[in-house]
């Protein structure tokens, strides 16, 4: 094991924030410089949706896209957009 980080989330709405904190901690423990961490630090809530349900639907859509094609992925992508309106799905 190279490094370890642990965070607790108060609920599923706070999971991504806790994951973000754990990632920042791991980056430091693995030797990333403070200047690099600050330069490339994009909170997960800005890089992705704050909705855990939308992220899960998007991930399932991505998996379906590669396994079964566009038609199979579309319902998952639609659900992701419904769960996180105003976010762009790429």
C-alpha positions in Angstrom: 0.0 0.0 0.0 1.3 3.4 -0.9 -1.1 5.7 0.9 -4.5 5.7 2.5 -7.2 8.3 3.1 -10.6 8.0 4.8 -13.5 10.5 4.9 -17.0 10.2 6.2 -20.1 11.6 4.5 -23.1 12.7 6.4 -25.4 11.4 3.7 -25.4 10.5 0.0 -25.5 14.1 -0.9 -22.2 14.6 0.7 -20.4 11.6 -0.8 -18.7 13.5 -3.6 -17.5 16.2 -1.3 -16.0 13.6 1.0 -14.4 11.8 -2.0 -12.9 15.2 -3.0 -11.3 15.6 0.4 -9.9 12.1 0.3 -8.4 12.7 -3.1 -6.7 15.9 -2.0 -5.3 14.1 1.0 -4.0 11.2 -1.1 -2.4 13.5 -3.6 -0.4 15.1 -0.8 0.5 11.7 0.7 1.7 10.4 -2.6 4.1 13.4 -3.0 2.3 15.9 -5.2 3.7 19.3 -4.5 1.5 21.9 -2.9 1.8 24.2 -5.9 0.7 21.5 -8.3 -2.2 20.4 -6.1 -3.4 24.0 -5.9 -2.9 24.6 -9.6 -4.9 21.5 -10.7 -7.4 21.3 -7.8 -10.8 21.3 -9.3 -13.5 20.3 -6.8 -15.4 17.3 -7.9 -18.6 19.2 -7.7 -17.3 21.5 -10.5 -15.9 18.6 -12.5 -19.0 16.5 -12.4 -22.5 16.6 -11.1 -23.1 17.0 -7.3 -25.9 14.4 -7.7 -24.7 10.9 -6.8 -27.8 9.4 -8.7 -26.9 11.4 -11.8 -23.2 10.2 -11.6 -24.3 6.6 -11.2 -26.7 6.8 -14.2 -24.0 8.5 -16.3 -21.5 5.8 -15.4 -24.0 3.0 -16.2 -24.7 4.7 -19.5 -21.0 4.8 -20.3 -20.7 1.2 -19.5 -23.8 0.3 -21.6 -22.4 2.4 -24.5 -19.3 0.3 -24.8 -21.0 -3.0 -24.1 -24.2 -2.7 -26.1 -24.1 0.6 -28.1 -25.9 3.9 -28.3 -29.5 2.7 -27.9 -28.7 0.8 -24.7 -26.9 3.8 -23.2 -29.6 6.4 -24.0 -32.0 5.7 -21.1 -29.1 6.0 -18.6 -27.9 9.3 -20.1 -31.5 10.7 -20.0 -31.8 9.7 -16.3 -28.5 11.4 -15.6 -29.7 14.7 -17.2 -33.0 14.5 -15.3 -31.2 14.0 -12.0 -28.8 16.9 -12.6 -30.5 19.5 -14.8 -28.3 22.3 -16.1 -25.2 20.1 -16.3 -23.7 19.1 -19.6 -23.3 15.4 -20.2 -20.3 14.6 -22.4 
